[in-house]
Amino acid sequence: MFVPGFGEASPESKAAKNMQDFFTYVAVKIVLAQLESYNPEGYEELMDFVSKNSLNDGDKFCSGLMRESPRHRGLALRILEVRSAYIKRDFEWDNLQKLAFKMVDESNTKLMREYVLETSHMENGE
């Protein structure tokens, strides 16, 4: 199906970029949990960086982290490693598709039901 208004990028490409940013967020959370138990100093450094830098653009976040200091570069490399491993081995792609289908169907049904109830009350009240 042709989807207008996306320029050179397809909707799938835009979704993939959003998911890449989300996977960076997930990787940061995983690395923070790991650091908390065995490297409190690294945990504090990463938490400080996270508090001052947005995770909305995962690549920009990692790029900035790499350039902060040699210690931060190691944290950034760990995040990249975890992001790659998570997306390839741990993320449940089949479950994502099932959940997306289910959520859209449920949302559509709910919205249509609400609209019908709302408009039937209006018709009955007039």
C-alpha positions, 0 to 999 in steps of 0.5 A, a space after each residue: 500500500 502506498 503511503 503518501 507524506 513520508 518522503 524518501 523514507 517508508 513508514 517501515 524505515 521510520 518505525 525502524 529508526 524509532 525502534 533503534 532509539 527505543 533499543 538504545 533506551 533499553 540497552 542503557 537500562 540494562 547497562 545501568 542495572 549491570 553497573 549498579 551491582 558491580 561498578 557504582 562509579 560507572 553507574 553514577 557517571 552514566 546516570 549523570 550523563 543520562 540526566 543531562 542528555 536526551 535519549 530520544 535520539 539513540 545515536 546522538 546520545 551514544 555519540 555524545 557519550 563516546 566523546 565525553 571522556 575515555 571512561 564514558 567511551 567505554 560505557 558507550 561501547 558497552 551500550 552499543 554492544 548490548 543494543 546489538 545483542 538485545 535486538 538480535 537475540 532477546 527481543 521477541 519480534 514475533 510477539 511484537 507483531 502479534 501485540 501490534 495487531 491485537 492492540 490496533 484491533 482492540 483500539 479500533 473496536 473501542 473507538 468505534 464502539 464509543 462512537 456508536 454509543 455516543 451517536 446513538 445517545 444523541 439520536 435518542 435524545 433529539 
